C-alpha cells in the first residue's frame, strides 16, 4: 500500500509544473522558422516594459501576429512565447503557466491564440496584479473574443 501511495504522489507532483525548457525550445524552434520574414510594422508601436503592461493584438488570421510575437521574443531579454492552443500548454492554463514562467525569471509573456482559452481576461488580470514588473502581450484572431 505504501508503494502505491508513493507512486501516486510522485505522479501528482510531476504534473503540477510545465517543463519550461520544453516551452522555450518550442518557442525557439518556431522563431527559427520565421527568422527570415520581414519585421512586422505594428511592432513599432509596442513598448515592452512600459505601461500598459497588458497589451492585446487582435486581427484576422494570417496577418503576422504570431510572427510579430516571435520577433519580440528574439529581440527582448527575459521574454517567452507560447500558444494557448498548443496541446502541451492547454492543461496548464494562462495563470498557472504564466506564474511559473515569471517566477523562473521571464518578465515578458507573449501569449498567442488567447481566444481559445475562456479565462484569458481573468488570468491576465491576476498575473498583472500579482506581478507588477511583468508585461503580458496577448494575441488572437477572433475579434469578438477580444471586445472590452
N, C-alpha and C positions, 0 to 999 in steps of 0.2 A: 504494500500500500504506500509506503514512504517513497518508493521509486517512482510510482505513477504521479504522485503529488509533486515531486521534484521536477519531473519532466514537464508537467503542465505549467509550473511556474516559469521554467526556462522558456517555454513556447510563448507564454503571455508576455514576458519581459522582452523577448526578441521582436515582438510585433508592435511594441509601443513607439519605436522611433524609426524614421526612414534612414536609409543609407545615404548620407549626404554626399559621399564620394561618388556614388552611382548617379545621383541627381546632377552633380557638377559635370561628370563625364557625358551624360546625355546632353546637357546644355552645350558643352564644348563641341561635341560631335555635330550637333545641329548648326551651331555657329560656323563651324568649318565649312559646312556645305553651302553657306550663304556668304562667305567672306569676299567673293568677287563681285557681289551685287552693289549697285550704286547706293550711296548713303541716302537714306530717306529724308526728304526735305522737312518733314514735320519734327524731326529731331532737333532742329534749331530752336524750337520753342519750348523744349523740355529742359528744365534745370534740375538735375538730380541733387538732392540735399538741401533744396530751398523750400520755402513754403510755396505752395500747397504740397504737403507731404504725401497726399494720396492723389494720384493722377489717373484719369480713365481715358484710354484711347478707344474710340468706338468708330466703327465704319464697316463697309461692306467687305465680303471675303476677297482675298487676293489683292489687297491694296497695300501690303507691305508692313502691316502691324507687327507680325512675328519677326520679320527681318529687322525692323526698327528696334524691337526689344533686344534682339541678339546683338545688334550693333552697340546699343547702350551697354550691354554686359561686357563686351570686349573692350570698351573704352572707359569703363568705370570700375575703380577698385572696390572690392568688397560687395560686388553685385552678383546676383544669381537669377537665372531664368528657369521657369518651369511652367508647364501647361496643365491646367486643371482637368483636361480631358484625357490625359495620359493614364493608361491602366495602372502604372506603378504609383502615380501621385494620388489618384482618386480616393483610396482608402484613408488617407491622412487628413484631407481637408485643408483649407487655406489657413485657418488659425493654428492648428497643431503643427503643420509643416512650417508655416511662417515663423512661429515662435522658435522652433527647433533651429531653423536657419539663422535667425537673428542672434540667438544665444551662442551659436557656433561662430559668430563674427561677421556675418553678412549684414550690411546696412541698407542695401537696396534690393527689394524683391521685385522681380519683373515677372508678372503673372499673366499668362496667356490663356485665352479661351475661358475667361471668368464666367461667361454666361451659362456654362454647363454646370456651375456649382451654385445651387439655390441660395446658399447663405453667404455669398461673396460680400455683400454690403456689411452685414453684421460682423463677419470675421475681419474684414479690412479695418473697420472702425475699432474693433477690440485691439488689433495689433497697433493701430495708430495711437490709441490711448495708453497702452501698456509700454510701448517702446518709442519714446519721443524723439529718438535720433534716427529712426528708420524712415525710409522713403518706400512707398508702395506704388508701383505703376501697374495698372491692370489694363488688359485689352480684351476686346471681344467683337464678334461680328453680328450680334443680334441687337440692333439699336433699341428695340423696345425693352430689352432686359436692362438697359443702362439709363433709362429715364430717371431723373432725380426724384 
